Amino acid sequence: ALTSATLAGTEIDGMRVVSVDSVDNRGITFPVLPEEGKTTEDGYKIGNNVTSDLAVRKAMSYGIDRDRIISEALNGFAHPAYSECDGLPWWNEEDVIETDVNYAVQLLEEAGWKDSDGDGVREKDGLKAAFNLMYFAGDSMRQAVAMSVANQARENLGIAVTVEGVSANDTVARMFSEPMIMGWGSDSPMTSYMLFHSSNAGKIDFYNPEFFTSGTVDGYLDRAMNSKSMEESLEWWKKAQWDGTTGTSMRGEAPWAFYVNMSHLYYVKDGLDIGRQRIHAHGAAWPLVANLAEWTWTE
């Protein structure tokens, strides 16, 4: 029986809670373009003048304590996240960053974001370091993550984040111009291509609402896709994340701030062995039974 972080502490006679690691991540998508009056083909506004500043995106990456999110919002049932593919063969281990509030503040200061009026919120050229952070209304886990991030952003960075639950229709209309708590994670590197290749910017489902584009990243992703084997492709998937200079990771262009990988939690009947679970993808139901042939009764 699938359960959640808020309920997994409940004891049920004859059952135990099994926690499975996942790449089912939660993080924030940041519009990377400034607001210049542009719209999508459907007429939705594109761009955000706060999050288009790389210093803001990187500050929101380095200045947020992931362990605090896990403790405050998820009862400890998660692990820090650093990319869309942590721990998988195409993951670049250099994606890992340490929480460094001082560095995050330094980035903001050097970029001209200062609290000149003493209200606790930075500004630059008359623009407040403030934005709405959307989450799907009704998703208590995403709401809790968003609230923890917002609290830390204000306390640590002087960035005012207003958390807002939105409907699916409102999400589609606003996600190209406002940050949002998103979740992805799969057992295929194709997810990286869909999330970050410029050909998908603002076009397919929820994959690239940030309108992130990079010729360098496109080149790496195209070489990965055109490789003759999975082994040959790994170098290019990893370089797309971080090549030492740029990439999709939080060290690079930071179109996403990745925060947590959710633990998938299940009540399992005593005596049932569900075998060795692989790292679960986004969506906490179907990955559990991928190894159904290995399940056994032990008593």
N, C-alpha and C positions, 0 to 999 in steps of 0.2 A: 504494500500500500504506500503510494507516494505521499510524503509529508513535506512540511516546510520548516524553515529555521525557527520560526516562532512557536511551532508545535512539537518539535522533535524532542523536547525535554520531558514530555509526558510519558509516563510508564504505562505499558499495556501488558497485562498478564499473558504469558505465552509467546510474546514477540520481543524482538530486539530492534534497535535502530542501526541500520547499516549506512555509513557515509561513504560516498564514492567521489573521487576527484573528477573534475571536469575542466573543459575549456569554455564552459558556459559563462561567458564574461559579462560584466556590467561596467559600463563606462559612459563617458560623455562624448557625443559628436559635437564638434565646434565648427560652425560656418567659417571658412577660411577667406572668403572674399569680403571686401568692404561693401557697405550698402551704397549702391550707385544707381538706384532706380531700375535695375534689371529684374526680370521675372522669368520664371520657367515657362515652358510651352503652355502650361495650364493657367498661367497668370499669377503664380505664387511668388511672393517677394524673395529675392536672393540677397544674402549678405548681411553681415553684422559688423559694425564699426569697432566693437570691443574685441570680439573673438578673432577678428581678422588680424589682430596684432599677435605675432608669434610669441612675444614675451608673455602675454596673458595666457596663451595656451600652455606654454611650458611651465609657467608658474602654477597653473592648475594641475599640472602633472607632477612636479617636484614638491609642491607645498602642501599636499594632502597626504595624511598618514593613513595608509591602507589598513594597517592593523587596527587602527581606531574605528574605521568603518566596520570592519568585521566584528569587532567587539560590540559596538553601539547598535548596529543595525541588523546583524545576522547571527547573534548569539554564538559567535565563534565558528559557525559552519560555513567557512569559505577560506580561500587562500588569496594572497595578493596576485593581481594580474598585471601584466606588462605588455601584452600584445593580444592579437586575435588568435594566437596559436601556441601558447605557452606549453613547452614540454614535448611538442610533436616534432617529427624529424626535420621539418622545414623551419623550425623556430630558430631565430638568431638569439643566442643567450645574452648578447650585449644589449638586448632590449631592457634588461633589468636595470632599474634606477633605484637609488636610495632616497627616502624622504629627506629633503634638505630645504627647510623653510628659509634659512638665511640666503641660500642661493636663489630661491624663488623670489624673495623680496629684492635681492640685488638686481635680478632681471627686470623687475617692474620699475625700480628706481632708475636704472640706466636707460630704460625705454621712455622715461618721462612721466610715468604714472606716480603721482605724489598726492598725499592727503594735505592739500594746501589750506583747507578751511577747517580742519580738525574734527570733522564729523565721523571719522573712522573709515571713510570710503575714499579710495584714491580717485583722482581725476587727471585728465590730460587734455589740454586745449579745450577746456570747458566740458569735456565728455566724462561722465562718471564711469568708473569701472564697475558696471552693474549689468546684469542680464537675467532673463527668465530661464529657468531650467525645467523643462517639461518631462513628465513621465506619463505612462499610460494609466489613466484613472482606473482605480480598482486593483492595481498591482501594488500590494503593500510592501513587498520586498524592494521594488524600485523606488517607492516613496521613501522608505527608510534610508536607503543608500543616498538618495538625493538630499535628504535633510542633513545627514552627517557631513556630506561634502559641503553643503551650504554653510553650515556652522563653522567648519574649519576654514573655509575661504574667507569668511568675515573676520574670524579671530586671528588667523595667521597671515593673511595677505592683504586685508583691506579691500576685498572684492565682495560686493553685495550680490548675492544670488537669491532670487525669488523662486521658490519651488512651486510648481503648478501641475496638478493633474489634468490631463486633457483627453478628449475623446479621440478615436481613431481618425475621424474626419478633420478635426482641428490639427492633429499631428501632421497630416499630409499637407495641410495648407501652410504650416508654420515652421516645419523642420529645416527648411533651406535658409532660414534667417534667424533661428533661435536654437540654442543648445538643447540637447535632449539626452536623457538616460536611455541608452540602447543596450541590446544584448545580442551577441553572435557567438560563434564558436562551432567548428565542425571538424570532421576527420578527413577533410580534403583541403589542399592548399588553394583550390579554386575560390574559396571564400576570400582569400587575400586579394586575388585578382578582381573579384566583384566589388570588394570594399574600396579599392584604391586606384584602379586603372581609370584614367581620365575619360575613357569612352563610356563609363558608367555614371559619370557625375550627374546627379539629379535626374536620372532616367529610369532606373530599375528598382522597384520596390523601395526598401529602406537602406539600400547598400551604400550610396555615397551622397547623402544629402548635404554634406559639407561643401560640395563642389571642389574637392581636392583634385588638383592636377599637377603633375610633375613629369617632364620629359624624361628625366633620369630614371624615375621609378617605373614609368611606362616601359622603358627599355629593358629593365631587369625583369619585369613581369612578362613581357613578350618573349624574352629569351627562355624564361622558365616554362612558359606554355609551349614553346616550340622545341623544347629539349626532347631527345630521343628516348630518355629513360627517366624514371623518378630520381634515381641517384644523380644523374647529370643536372637535373633541375634544381636540386637543393641549394646550390651555391647562389642561384639567381633569386630564389624566394627569400633567402636570408639577406642578400644585398638590398633587395627592395625595402626591407625593414630598416637596415642601417649599413651603410657602406664605409663608415668611418667619417663621413662628411655630411651626408643627408640620408633621407629615407622616411618611411611612414611612422617610425617609432617615435616615442616621446623624446628621445635624444635629438630627433630630426625635426620634421615639420609639424609633428604633433596634431594632426587633424582629429585625433581621438586622445582622450585621457582614459587609459584603462585602469580600473581600480581593483576589482575582485573577480575571481572565478568562483562561482557558486558551488557548494557541495550539494550533490544530489542525494537526497535523504529518503530512506524507505524503511517502513516497518516490515520485518521479515519474520515469519513463523519459526519458532524454535525447532531445530532439527532440519531445517531446509538450508542447504548449502547452495548459494547462487554463483559459485565458481569465481574465477579470477576476472574481475570486471576491468575492461579497458577504460581509458580516459573517456568520459562521457562528453558528447557533443551538446550543443544548445537544444533544449527540449528534454525534460526530465523523465519521460515515460519510455519511449522506444529503445534507448540505448541499453536499458536494463536487461532486455530479453534477447539482445544480440547473440549471447552465448547460451541460449536456452538449452541446447543439447548437453551442456556441461552440468546442469543443475542436478543435484542428487539429494536424497533423503539420508541423513546420517543417523537417524534413530527412529 
